[in-house]
């Protein structure tokens, strides 16, 4: 039971870090998506 609690806490911390990283890099992700879209539509 204790192990499950530790894993749940680690998962919540990991999710918060992942969301923070995505929010910090939204502009970079947008640039990459625009580049991929342009390269696919050129063909």
Buried (B, 14 or more C-beta within 10 A) or exposed (E): EEEEEEEEEEEEEEEEEEEEEEEEEEEEEEEEEEEEEEEEEEE
